[in-house]
């Protein structure tokens, strides 16, 4: 049994806990939190909740630590720090900052002879794999990624970190005309702003300056600055009634030409439709636990991404069973 620790017990942490209950080769041994441990009630009986200040006492009791913090402020600090002491998996999803995050985590993991797999989820993650496969197969073409309509956990978390925001939910919405043009095989040139709209629903703290909060949202680099963004300020009752769900999804589409004279048109499309973004992301994180263990067994230390992981490393099935059942 692979011994698992969860660091952070929000939506993603609870999703990981549920996913572990479906994984016959893994066992949750502890949940770590910055909150008062007594304030958390887990779904799994008998699992201790431990203050984060005591996490190093568990170095020899955990095979893989799944980090469930946000990409805006948590993971840039936590993943390099914990990769010195544990094999770790994170879901860092700020695409523009992945190279620098990789470098910091790689240095820490190699120093501790540990394995870290970063940016695990569906994008980055499964969509990243789809982009690489499609780009490799149709080198003469264009790749497009559309997200939504759905809730972005990372963007919602980034808004909640703004001073004066009590709660927030961000929806990413594909622009339908752009999606239709891509599916037609026309290979249009589209800017970031031409592909998506971002819509934000915000509950303010008492006395907060709505105009200042809106300005901070719309100018936030790597999150909103490159998009047309609509911000709505609502009360808590409306938020609970209409914005409690966590559905998401999206599409990776590549159109390209084949044949000696580029006479054949081709469109590759990969899509996801998710009732719960965090529950699905958690399931991806749990699958990559097996890869971290296999890399450790091979003494292949340092930082990895989903692009470095053989597909067979994700499965609890034997290689023979994979060839028989899924190849």
Beta strands, then each sheet from edge to edge (+ up, - down):
strand 1: 2-7
strand 2: 26-33
strand 3: 48-51
strand 4: 64-67
strand 5: 88-89
strand 6: 115-117
strand 7: 141-147
strand 8: 150-151
strand 9: 165-174
strand 10: 196-204
strand 11: 228-233
strand 12: 248-258
strand 13: 264-274
strand 14: 302-304
sheet 1: 3+ 2+ 1+ 4+ 5+ 6+ 14+
sheet 2: 7+ 12- 13+
sheet 3: 8+ 9- 10+ 11+
end
